[in-house]
Structure formats: structure tokens, C-alpha cells
């Protein structure tokens, strides 16, 4: 039987796939999507468009000159 995965997200808005039957590890939260590995990868690809951690995105935005996005 194929493994069902769930998509998890951490405080840095990084995503991971994790077997759905296992307890969610500390520091991770279910992102509300589960399915086959391929379906979960497609979901992550569609939603995690900037793979930098949230803190790195915030630092880049703060360092960007006024009126210019990072």
C-alpha cells in the first residue's frame, strides 16, 4: 500500500513531507494537505515559491532600498 504523506510547515515557513500516520515532530505544523508523495510535492511546489527561510526574506526586505522589493 502506498504511503500517504502530509505537508508540514515550520516557523520559518519551510515545508516538508512527512508520513501521515506518524506524529508531527516538534517545531512543525500540518499545512492542511495530504496525499501521495507526488501530490504533496506538487502542493509544496505551488505554495513554497521562495525557498529562503522567513527570517532571510525579512532581512533582505529590510536591507532593500526604499521603493524596491527584494
PyMOL commands that set and color helices and strands:
alter all, ss='L'
color gray80, all
select helices_A, chain A and resi 37-47+54-63
alter helices_A, ss='H'
color red, helices_A
select strands_A, chain A and resi 5-10+15-19+28-35
alter strands_A, ss='S'
color yellow, strands_A
deselect
rebuild
show_as cartoon
